[in-house]
Amino acid sequence: MPKIGNIDVGDFPIILAPMEDVTDSPFRVICKQHGADVLVTEFIAAEGLIRDAEKSNNKMRFEPVERPLGIQIFGNNIESMMKAAEVAEAANPDFIDLNFGCPVRKIVMKGGGAALLQDIPKMVSMTEAVVKSTRLPVTVKTRLGWDDSHKDIVNIAERLQDVGIAAIAIHGRTRAQLYGGKADWTLIGEVKNNPYMKIPVFGNGDVDSGSKAEEMKNSYGVDGILIGRAATGNPWIFREIKAWLSDHIIPPPPSIAERVTIVRQHLEASIPYKGERATLFEIRKLYSGYFKGIPDFKAWRMQLVTALTTAEVFRLLSEIEVSLRYRHLLRF
């Protein structure tokens, strides 16, 4: 059974991958309720934590039900990352995760995220410094390498293990690929099956079903899987994957009532967390996922994404539930 340090994460953990402006605490709680085993915060800038920035501090907030949970930090300065780890530790997560994989240009241009894939010695030194600065387990999320000519993940994983990380999560793309093309799990499998590696190796990339999760597990031997974009507006994917892995069954899709209930829960939890305006703006990207597969939903979605108040969204959700239930009854 894989463990992150001394933390029990289950036989084959299905982990919610951190995504900026998506995996905040309200959404993480929903994913946990639907079967996610391990959660990680959105990435948090080390400099923001050191400056005690309100936005950075808010990203560290989490509910007890979210455990085991890691706080993910990123930056390009070793001393700043050490100090940020100390701040994160004070928030009492279960582990600290280092982001060496974010491919977004504005992060990379500042030397953070996947930029460290161009300076492996610095990545290793930074990791070692953070490991020594905290009593918590430290994990790393990264990619195969910078580009097709520099897929160095087997060597990187060994060196990071040597300086004390407790687990590594690998996205099966290079930084140059961003999120395009197909994730290559071959090198993830090489890391996992490297006899030198003793820590858990988790895989990430293109897993969007139970059968795909089973394929990655059986083909590459990984200790667990991260679900990223496939979970956006789709927390039900965790129960679907678990049902397939345990019993080879595909649960029925969520009902209209369940979808509406989850959206309401998300809104009600988010407003105290980040305010009405930010909540309404950020949840817009999730409506397509929450109501995926519902025929002729485009007109409803347009009304939801243009709603300016929570009261208006709640009114629309009530109308959606009644209308779609009635439509369903007419079909049978």
Beta strands, then each sheet from edge to edge (+ up, - down):
strand 1: 3-4
strand 2: 7-8
strand 3: 14-16
strand 4: 39-40
strand 5: 44-45
strand 6: 69-74
strand 7: 95-100
strand 8: 138-143
strand 9: 167-171
strand 10: 201-204
strand 11: 224-227
sheet 1: 1+ 2-
sheet 2: 3+ 11+ 10+ 9+ 8+ 7+ 6+ 4+
sheet 3: 3+ 11+ 10+ 9+ 8+ 7+ 6+ 5+
end
